[in-house]
Amino acid sequence: MQKDDLTTGTMAGHFRALAIPAAFGMLFATLYNIVDVYYAGMLSTDAQAGLAIGYQAFFILMAVGFGLGSALSALVSNAKGSKDESQTQVFIAQGLAFGVIATIASMAIGWILGPLLITLVSEPGAYRDAGMGYFRWLIFALPGFFMAYGGNGILQAHGDSRSLQRALMVAFFANIALNPLFIFGIPGVWGGMGFNGIAVATIISQTGVMVFILVRIMRLAVMQSVALSTFRPARKYFVLITAQLVPASSAMMVMFVSGFVVQFALKEFGAHAVAGYGVALRIEQILLLPVLGMTGALLPIAGQNFGAEDYDRVRAALRFCWLTGFAMTVVATPTLLLGGGIAMSVFTDDPDVIDVGASYLAVDAFLFPVYMMLFSINSLLQALKKPIWTLWISIYRQGFGVAFFIWVFIGLLDFTVWGVWLGIAAAVTSGWVLSLCVAQSVARRTIGGLLKAT
């Protein structure tokens, strides 16, 4: 049985137990999506484009699921750190009840608004039709995603990030088998569903992930004495969950809008610029996985110790996260700076696309430690139950900053595609300075200081 008390023991042990499985889980989630793209490409270019726009609309709904995971990780870890088993049990039960209601509401809203979003980002034709059909099926995968990622927040608060990792690994391999089955069918028996079969495969595999995560939650020691009445929605707890969820989910939605701004700015430089940025993002995401796993682990570790009022360990967790992150930078920065072109060539043989992507990765190399600190500050603010500040930082950095600084470099200074990269860098760096100021201010009021007691 994995040790779930994060208020004792070494920081290295806790980060290793939480961060490594989380990073591997995200890796398999990324590979899962690559499998879908691969099979869509076997059908047609319209299928691949339909997959992209359909998933864009779905991702907006998914922001609520990711926010639910962050909210429950913070609330449950705080309760667990305070050694209040009754409160921990209530937050788990209420979180699951909240997840069910949020899922139903999101499915209804998505059914209406999803097609409108798809229409907004596409032109009439075969690929829009494909995207519409894919989205209509995919919306039935929402329960699996919402409850799995919300439930993972509960498990993380108990020091368990392995359960989701294992479930995502199984889902990845299941997806490899289910995609061709539902797309092409069984020769001589069933003709398959074509492109929509990709969505059905996702529904089945993600539902399996959800079931596994829920079983793991119900096997927690704290849930062995739970009464059915504990799951009855209670306004007090729903308000607390919403207060943690809304800032995290809204920040993800702002990030989605920021992506549109970058794509819009790149359009004037040609299709190779858009393609180069898209490929470079995949490379960046792979290298960021260890950082995302580590900064994600900070949330339950800091959350439990904040609940236990052991503020020295909260600060120690942040210091360990930063020191480890800077060590990762020693590997990632030269890899991005010197190996960007080589990495790009794995995905494309177009020299223009490679040049654009390599230029983005060169700038990104210097932003790697900044991203690490930004992500860790977001986790710390959530652990301290001050998530609203993560939203304001995101609104500045990804909502205002990206658009403003890109406009400065391209509109005023007449830069080429480098203006987009420098605009992103200016937004990220200034957002990092803002986040440090906010974190120090919040930490001074809640735990006596960011890195040392004051």
PLY file of the C-alpha trace (Angstrom):
ply
format ascii 1.0
element vertex 454
property float x
property float y
property float z
element edge 453
property int vertex1
property int vertex2
end_header
0.00 0.00 0.00
1.49 3.33 -1.04
2.27 5.73 1.82
-0.29 8.53 1.56
0.90 10.82 4.37
2.89 13.58 2.70
3.46 15.50 5.95
6.37 13.23 6.96
9.24 11.63 5.07
11.68 13.05 2.54
10.66 15.52 -0.14
12.69 13.58 -2.71
10.74 10.42 -1.95
7.34 12.11 -2.22
8.19 13.96 -5.43
9.61 10.81 -6.98
6.52 8.77 -6.04
4.12 11.37 -7.43
5.94 13.08 -10.32
7.37 10.13 -12.24
4.07 8.23 -12.63
2.26 11.49 -13.47
4.77 12.31 -16.22
4.46 8.82 -17.70
0.68 9.12 -17.54
0.79 12.38 -19.51
3.17 10.76 -21.99
0.68 7.98 -22.70
-2.15 10.53 -22.93
-0.11 12.33 -25.60
0.61 9.07 -27.43
-3.09 8.22 -27.22
-3.91 11.36 -29.23
-1.15 10.59 -31.73
-2.79 7.21 -32.39
-6.07 8.99 -33.21
-4.27 11.38 -35.57
-2.51 8.44 -37.27
-5.73 6.54 -37.97
-7.53 9.69 -39.09
-4.69 10.22 -41.57
-5.30 6.73 -42.96
-8.80 7.87 -43.92
-8.24 11.32 -45.43
-6.96 14.84 -44.90
-10.54 15.93 -44.20
-10.71 13.34 -41.42
-7.52 14.71 -39.84
-8.82 18.27 -40.08
-12.18 17.18 -38.65
-10.39 15.50 -35.77
-8.49 18.72 -35.02
-11.49 21.06 -34.97
-13.75 18.56 -33.20
-11.18 18.07 -30.45
-10.66 21.83 -30.12
-14.34 22.23 -29.20
-14.15 19.23 -26.88
-11.05 20.61 -25.16
-12.98 23.65 -23.93
-15.38 21.32 -22.12
-12.46 19.30 -20.82
-11.10 22.40 -19.07
-13.82 21.85 -16.44
-12.60 18.29 -15.85
-8.98 19.39 -15.41
-10.14 22.16 -13.06
-12.13 19.64 -11.02
-9.00 17.52 -10.59
-7.00 20.52 -9.32
-9.83 21.59 -7.01
-10.24 18.17 -5.40
-6.48 17.68 -5.08
-6.22 20.95 -3.13
-9.30 20.49 -0.93
-8.81 16.82 -0.13
-5.08 17.22 0.54
-5.76 20.13 2.90
-8.36 18.07 4.80
-6.10 15.02 4.90
-3.15 17.06 6.10
-5.25 18.35 9.01
-5.86 14.70 10.01
-9.63 15.23 9.83
-10.82 11.93 8.30
-14.49 12.91 8.46
-13.85 16.11 6.47
-11.64 14.23 4.01
-14.41 11.69 3.41
-17.01 14.41 2.89
-14.86 16.28 0.36
-14.29 13.06 -1.59
-17.99 12.17 -1.66
-19.09 15.72 -2.48
-16.40 15.97 -5.16
-17.72 12.85 -6.88
-21.29 14.13 -6.65
-20.18 17.49 -8.05
-18.44 15.66 -10.90
-21.63 13.84 -11.89
-23.69 17.04 -11.97
-20.95 18.99 -13.78
-20.70 16.21 -16.36
-24.41 16.24 -17.14
-24.47 20.05 -17.38
-21.35 20.13 -19.61
-22.78 17.50 -21.95
-25.97 19.55 -22.37
-24.07 22.80 -22.91
-21.58 21.13 -25.24
-24.33 19.61 -27.37
-25.59 23.14 -28.09
-22.40 25.22 -28.16
-19.94 22.70 -29.61
-21.26 22.89 -33.18
-21.21 26.70 -32.98
-17.52 26.63 -32.03
-16.73 24.19 -34.84
-18.52 26.47 -37.31
-16.48 29.42 -36.02
-13.11 27.80 -36.73
-13.91 26.03 -40.01
-15.20 26.53 -43.53
-18.21 24.64 -44.96
-17.24 21.31 -46.47
-16.25 17.75 -45.77
-13.86 18.47 -42.91
-16.44 20.54 -41.03
-18.98 17.75 -41.46
-16.43 15.26 -40.18
-15.67 17.44 -37.17
-19.38 17.80 -36.35
-19.99 14.06 -36.46
-16.86 13.30 -34.42
-17.79 15.86 -31.75
-21.37 14.59 -31.41
-20.04 11.12 -30.60
-17.11 12.33 -28.49
-19.36 14.24 -26.12
-20.39 10.87 -24.67
-16.79 10.41 -23.53
-17.15 13.39 -21.18
-18.24 11.27 -18.17
-15.10 9.18 -18.53
-12.81 12.21 -18.77
-14.52 14.28 -16.04
-14.76 11.55 -13.44
-11.31 10.12 -14.22
-9.45 13.43 -13.95
-11.57 14.65 -11.04
-11.00 11.34 -9.29
-7.28 11.54 -10.00
-7.18 14.74 -7.94
-8.55 12.74 -5.00
-5.97 10.00 -5.46
-3.14 12.52 -5.84
-4.17 14.07 -2.53
-3.50 10.62 -1.05
-0.07 10.39 -2.67
-1.25 8.17 -5.54
-0.47 9.21 -9.11
0.26 5.65 -10.26
-3.38 4.64 -10.69
-4.06 7.12 -13.51
-0.70 6.29 -15.10
-1.58 2.60 -15.26
-5.07 3.31 -16.53
-3.77 5.61 -19.30
-1.19 3.02 -20.35
-3.92 0.39 -20.73
-6.15 2.91 -22.53
-3.35 3.68 -24.99
-2.91 0.04 -25.99
-6.68 -0.49 -26.05
-7.00 2.51 -28.37
-4.55 0.95 -30.82
-6.86 -2.07 -31.11
-10.24 -0.32 -30.83
-9.58 2.34 -33.48
-9.22 -0.02 -36.46
-12.03 -2.22 -35.11
-14.59 0.57 -35.04
-13.27 2.41 -38.11
-12.96 -0.53 -40.48
-15.08 -3.15 -38.73
-14.64 -6.92 -39.10
-14.25 -8.12 -42.71
-17.26 -10.12 -43.82
-19.13 -9.42 -40.57
-19.41 -5.66 -40.05
-18.34 -2.71 -42.15
-17.33 -0.43 -39.29
-18.28 3.19 -38.57
-15.63 5.03 -40.54
-14.21 8.21 -39.02
-16.71 8.32 -36.13
-15.27 5.01 -34.95
-12.33 6.99 -33.50
-14.74 8.75 -31.12
-16.43 5.48 -30.14
-13.05 3.93 -29.34
-12.33 6.93 -27.10
-15.67 6.55 -25.33
-14.98 2.91 -24.50
-11.34 3.28 -23.44
-11.92 6.42 -21.37
-14.93 4.88 -19.64
-12.63 2.05 -18.63
-10.19 4.59 -17.14
-13.05 6.17 -15.18
-14.23 2.85 -13.75
-10.71 1.94 -12.62
-10.16 5.32 -10.93
-13.52 5.19 -9.13
-12.78 1.68 -7.87
-9.43 2.88 -6.53
-11.13 5.77 -4.73
-13.73 3.54 -3.09
-10.92 1.28 -1.85
-9.27 4.14 0.06
-9.27 3.49 3.81
-11.16 6.71 4.47
-14.03 5.56 2.22
-14.65 2.22 3.93
-17.12 3.77 6.39
-18.81 6.19 3.98
-22.60 6.44 4.11
-24.70 6.90 0.99
-26.11 10.13 2.40
-22.60 11.66 2.28
-22.91 11.82 -1.50
-26.07 13.96 -1.31
-25.17 17.39 -2.81
-24.52 19.99 -0.11
-24.40 23.66 -1.05
-21.55 24.47 1.37
-19.17 21.98 -0.23
-20.27 22.69 -3.79
-19.44 26.37 -3.22
-15.97 25.46 -1.93
-15.32 23.13 -4.89
-16.55 25.75 -7.37
-14.31 28.40 -5.83
-11.28 26.18 -6.48
-12.47 24.88 -9.86
-13.48 28.05 -11.69
-10.07 29.80 -11.64
-8.20 26.66 -12.78
-10.70 25.87 -15.54
-10.89 29.49 -16.69
-7.09 29.67 -16.89
-7.13 26.68 -19.25
-9.77 28.33 -21.40
-7.64 31.49 -21.56
-4.75 29.30 -22.72
-7.00 27.95 -25.50
-7.80 31.50 -26.65
-4.09 32.37 -26.56
-3.42 29.54 -29.01
-5.90 31.08 -31.41
-4.10 34.44 -31.16
-0.74 32.86 -32.03
-2.22 30.92 -34.95
-3.88 34.10 -36.22
-0.57 36.00 -36.07
1.26 33.22 -37.92
-1.22 33.10 -40.80
0.37 36.05 -42.56
3.72 34.23 -42.74
2.31 31.25 -44.63
1.25 27.67 -44.03
4.82 26.57 -43.25
4.85 28.95 -40.25
1.63 27.47 -38.86
2.86 23.93 -39.49
6.28 24.63 -37.96
4.74 26.00 -34.79
2.40 23.00 -34.53
5.24 20.47 -34.79
7.47 22.46 -32.41
4.69 22.47 -29.82
4.64 18.66 -29.81
8.40 18.59 -29.17
8.07 21.20 -26.43
5.25 19.25 -24.75
7.31 16.06 -24.64
10.25 17.83 -22.98
7.94 19.57 -20.52
6.38 16.31 -19.31
8.87 15.80 -16.44
8.34 19.41 -15.36
4.56 19.07 -15.50
4.74 15.87 -13.46
6.95 17.49 -10.83
5.06 20.78 -10.51
1.79 18.83 -10.42
3.19 16.78 -7.51
3.84 20.00 -5.61
0.10 20.62 -5.22
-0.81 17.63 -2.99
2.50 17.79 -1.10
2.13 21.50 -0.31
-1.61 21.03 0.22
-1.26 18.34 2.88
1.44 20.26 4.74
-0.57 23.48 4.55
-3.52 21.61 6.05
-1.20 20.32 8.77
0.01 23.93 9.33
3.60 22.83 8.78
4.59 25.88 6.77
8.30 25.09 6.82
7.57 21.89 4.85
5.42 23.87 2.39
8.39 26.12 1.69
10.74 23.12 1.60
8.51 21.48 -1.04
8.65 24.60 -3.22
12.44 24.85 -2.87
12.89 21.20 -3.79
10.60 21.65 -6.80
12.59 24.64 -8.05
16.01 23.09 -7.49
14.98 19.91 -9.32
13.42 21.99 -12.08
16.63 23.95 -12.61
18.52 20.65 -12.83
16.13 19.58 -15.59
16.88 22.86 -17.37
20.53 21.81 -17.71
19.33 18.99 -19.99
16.35 20.62 -21.71
17.85 24.00 -22.65
20.77 22.75 -24.78
18.51 20.06 -26.26
16.04 22.68 -27.48
18.72 25.19 -28.48
21.06 22.87 -30.39
18.83 19.95 -31.33
15.66 21.74 -32.40
16.28 21.27 -36.12
17.09 17.58 -35.70
13.96 17.04 -33.61
11.84 18.86 -36.19
13.20 16.67 -39.00
11.69 13.61 -37.30
8.21 14.99 -38.02
8.72 16.74 -41.39
11.17 16.97 -44.29
10.04 20.46 -45.38
13.07 22.76 -44.81
10.89 25.85 -44.29
8.82 24.11 -41.64
11.98 22.84 -39.94
13.54 26.34 -39.90
10.43 27.92 -38.38
10.06 25.22 -35.73
13.75 25.33 -34.84
13.58 29.10 -34.38
10.66 28.71 -31.95
12.49 26.00 -30.00
15.60 28.20 -29.77
13.59 30.91 -28.02
11.73 28.30 -25.99
15.03 26.96 -24.65
15.50 30.09 -22.56
11.88 30.01 -21.37
12.10 26.46 -20.00
13.06 27.46 -16.42
10.50 30.27 -16.50
7.72 27.83 -17.41
8.85 25.56 -14.59
8.55 28.35 -12.03
5.21 29.51 -13.41
3.72 26.02 -13.20
5.04 25.53 -9.67
3.62 28.85 -8.49
0.22 27.87 -9.91
0.35 24.62 -7.92
1.42 26.45 -4.76
-1.39 29.00 -5.03
-3.92 26.20 -5.46
-2.47 24.34 -2.46
-2.80 27.52 -0.38
-6.46 27.71 -1.50
-5.88 30.96 -3.40
-6.58 29.74 -6.96
-8.12 33.01 -8.13
-4.62 34.42 -8.51
-3.75 31.72 -11.05
-6.59 33.01 -13.19
-5.47 36.66 -13.01
-1.91 35.68 -13.88
-3.18 33.62 -16.83
-5.42 36.45 -18.04
-2.44 38.79 -18.06
0.09 36.36 -19.56
-2.03 34.44 -22.06
-4.99 36.74 -22.51
-3.41 40.21 -22.73
0.35 39.68 -22.84
0.61 37.35 -25.83
-1.62 39.52 -28.04
-0.05 42.81 -26.91
3.61 41.84 -27.25
3.10 40.06 -30.58
1.44 43.24 -31.84
4.41 45.31 -30.60
7.01 43.15 -32.33
5.09 42.59 -35.56
2.75 45.57 -35.86
5.10 48.28 -34.56
8.62 46.90 -35.01
7.87 44.97 -38.24
9.56 41.72 -37.18
9.09 38.51 -39.17
7.98 35.24 -37.55
10.59 35.92 -34.86
8.26 38.67 -33.66
5.70 36.03 -32.68
8.29 34.07 -30.69
9.66 37.21 -28.99
6.11 38.33 -28.21
5.43 34.99 -26.52
8.74 35.28 -24.63
7.94 38.79 -23.41
4.48 37.69 -22.24
5.84 34.61 -20.44
8.73 36.49 -18.78
6.63 39.42 -17.59
3.96 36.95 -16.41
6.65 35.14 -14.43
7.68 38.39 -12.69
4.03 39.10 -11.88
3.50 35.57 -10.55
6.56 35.86 -8.26
5.22 39.10 -6.79
1.77 37.58 -6.29
3.17 34.36 -4.78
5.34 36.28 -2.31
2.40 38.45 -1.27
0.07 35.46 -0.79
2.76 33.39 0.96
3.57 36.20 3.38
-0.08 36.31 4.50
-0.66 32.53 4.63
2.61 30.77 5.51
4.88 33.63 6.56
6.89 33.94 3.36
7.71 32.25 0.07
11.15 30.73 0.68
11.71 31.65 4.33
9.62 32.87 7.22
9.46 36.65 7.55
0 1
1 2
2 3
3 4
4 5
5 6
6 7
7 8
8 9
9 10
10 11
11 12
12 13
13 14
14 15
15 16
16 17
17 18
18 19
19 20
20 21
21 22
22 23
23 24
24 25
25 26
26 27
27 28
28 29
29 30
30 31
31 32
32 33
33 34
34 35
35 36
36 37
37 38
38 39
39 40
40 41
41 42
42 43
43 44
44 45
45 46
46 47
47 48
48 49
49 50
50 51
51 52
52 53
53 54
54 55
55 56
56 57
57 58
58 59
59 60
60 61
61 62
62 63
63 64
64 65
65 66
66 67
67 68
68 69
69 70
70 71
71 72
72 73
73 74
74 75
75 76
76 77
77 78
78 79
79 80
80 81
81 82
82 83
83 84
84 85
85 86
86 87
87 88
88 89
89 90
90 91
91 92
92 93
93 94
94 95
95 96
96 97
97 98
98 99
99 100
100 101
101 102
102 103
103 104
104 105
105 106
106 107
107 108
108 109
109 110
110 111
111 112
112 113
113 114
114 115
115 116
116 117
117 118
118 119
119 120
120 121
121 122
122 123
123 124
124 125
125 126
126 127
127 128
128 129
129 130
130 131
131 132
132 133
133 134
134 135
135 136
136 137
137 138
138 139
139 140
140 141
141 142
142 143
143 144
144 145
145 146
146 147
147 148
148 149
149 150
150 151
151 152
152 153
153 154
154 155
155 156
156 157
157 158
158 159
159 160
160 161
161 162
162 163
163 164
164 165
165 166
166 167
167 168
168 169
169 170
170 171
171 172
172 173
173 174
174 175
175 176
176 177
177 178
178 179
179 180
180 181
181 182
182 183
183 184
184 185
185 186
186 187
187 188
188 189
189 190
190 191
191 192
192 193
193 194
194 195
195 196
196 197
197 198
198 199
199 200
200 201
201 202
202 203
203 204
204 205
205 206
206 207
207 208
208 209
209 210
210 211
211 212
212 213
213 214
214 215
215 216
216 217
217 218
218 219
219 220
220 221
221 222
222 223
223 224
224 225
225 226
226 227
227 228
228 229
229 230
230 231
231 232
232 233
233 234
234 235
235 236
236 237
237 238
238 239
239 240
240 241
241 242
242 243
243 244
244 245
245 246
246 247
247 248
248 249
249 250
250 251
251 252
252 253
253 254
254 255
255 256
256 257
257 258
258 259
259 260
260 261
261 262
262 263
263 264
264 265
265 266
266 267
267 268
268 269
269 270
270 271
271 272
272 273
273 274
274 275
275 276
276 277
277 278
278 279
279 280
280 281
281 282
282 283
283 284
284 285
285 286
286 287
287 288
288 289
289 290
290 291
291 292
292 293
293 294
294 295
295 296
296 297
297 298
298 299
299 300
300 301
301 302
302 303
303 304
304 305
305 306
306 307
307 308
308 309
309 310
310 311
311 312
312 313
313 314
314 315
315 316
316 317
317 318
318 319
319 320
320 321
321 322
322 323
323 324
324 325
325 326
326 327
327 328
328 329
329 330
330 331
331 332
332 333
333 334
334 335
335 336
336 337
337 338
338 339
339 340
340 341
341 342
342 343
343 344
344 345
345 346
346 347
347 348
348 349
349 350
350 351
351 352
352 353
353 354
354 355
355 356
356 357
357 358
358 359
359 360
360 361
361 362
362 363
363 364
364 365
365 366
366 367
367 368
368 369
369 370
370 371
371 372
372 373
373 374
374 375
375 376
376 377
377 378
378 379
379 380
380 381
381 382
382 383
383 384
384 385
385 386
386 387
387 388
388 389
389 390
390 391
391 392
392 393
393 394
394 395
395 396
396 397
397 398
398 399
399 400
400 401
401 402
402 403
403 404
404 405
405 406
406 407
407 408
408 409
409 410
410 411
411 412
412 413
413 414
414 415
415 416
416 417
417 418
418 419
419 420
420 421
421 422
422 423
423 424
424 425
425 426
426 427
427 428
428 429
429 430
430 431
431 432
432 433
433 434
434 435
435 436
436 437
437 438
438 439
439 440
440 441
441 442
442 443
443 444
444 445
445 446
446 447
447 448
448 449
449 450
450 451
451 452
452 453
